[in-house]
Amino acid sequence: MSNYLFETSGVCSQAISFSIQGDSIANIQILGGCNGNLKAVSRLVESMPASKAVSIMKGITCGDKATSCPDQLANAIELAIRAEKTKALKNSVFDV
């Protein structure tokens, strides 16, 4: 399991922490923002495949903002997916 902390930008929440277990998202915590809505988003995507969560939340806006807390979560998950792939590549390289 890998843990991630992402500082948000352009939204009411300040940070998002979560874990990636295999391809699933776990332990989502969102600091700040609209408490009830963010608890609901967290519960809905918990245990969901990371790529599916990104496709659902990517591009959601909030009011006149160009982003939203769910969009920021999608951005964070995308970065984590890239980090996981990089980690897997590094672990698969060996000397012959």
C-alpha positions in Angstrom: 0.0 0.0 0.0 1.3 3.5 -0.9 0.1 6.6 0.9 -0.2 10.0 -0.8 -0.7 13.6 0.3 -1.8 16.2 -2.2 -2.1 19.9 -1.7 -5.2 21.2 -3.5 -5.4 24.4 -5.5 -8.3 26.7 -6.4 -10.8 25.0 -4.1 -12.0 25.3 -0.5 -10.2 22.2 0.7 -6.5 22.4 1.6 -5.3 18.9 1.2 -6.2 15.3 0.3 -4.6 12.2 1.6 -5.3 8.6 0.4 -3.8 5.3 -0.2 -3.5 3.1 -3.3 -3.9 -0.6 -2.7 -3.2 -2.4 -6.0 -5.5 -0.5 -8.3 -8.0 0.6 -5.6 -8.3 3.8 -3.6 -8.5 3.6 0.2 -8.3 5.8 3.3 -9.5 9.0 1.6 -9.3 12.1 3.9 -10.1 15.6 2.6 -9.1 18.5 4.8 -11.4 21.5 4.6 -14.1 22.1 2.0 -17.8 21.1 2.2 -17.7 18.5 4.9 -20.8 16.5 4.0 -20.2 16.5 0.3 -16.6 15.5 0.6 -17.5 12.7 3.0 -20.0 11.4 0.4 -17.4 11.6 -2.4 -14.9 9.8 -0.3 -17.3 7.0 0.6 -18.4 6.6 -3.1 -14.9 6.2 -4.5 -13.5 4.1 -1.6 -12.4 0.7 -3.0 -13.1 1.9 -6.5 -10.5 1.2 -9.2 -8.4 4.4 -9.4 -8.8 4.9 -13.1 -12.6 4.7 -12.9 -12.7 7.3 -10.1 -10.6 9.6 -12.2 -12.9 9.2 -15.2 -15.9 10.0 -13.0 -14.6 13.1 -11.2 -12.1 14.6 -13.8 -13.3 18.0 -15.0 -16.1 18.6 -12.4 -16.3 22.3 -11.6 -17.6 24.2 -8.6 -19.5 27.4 -9.2 -17.5 29.7 -11.4 -14.2 27.9 -10.4 -12.3 25.9 -13.1 -11.9 23.0 -10.7 -13.6 21.4 -7.7 -12.7 19.2 -4.8 -13.6 16.0 -6.8 -11.6 17.3 -9.7 -8.6 17.9 -7.4 -9.0 14.3 -6.0 -9.0 13.0 -9.6 -5.8 15.0 -10.3 -4.2 13.6 -7.1 -5.2 10.1 -8.1 -3.7 10.6 -11.6 -0.4 11.7 -10.0 -0.5 8.6 -7.7 -1.1 6.3 -10.7 1.9 7.7 -12.5 4.0 7.4 -9.3 2.9 3.7 -8.9 3.8 3.0 -12.5 7.2 4.6 -12.1 7.8 2.6 -8.9 6.8 -0.6 -10.8 9.1 0.2 -13.6 12.0 0.8 -11.2 11.3 -2.5 -9.5 11.2 -4.4 -12.7 14.6 -3.2 -14.0 17.5 -5.6 -13.3 21.0 -6.3 -14.4 21.7 -9.2 -16.8 
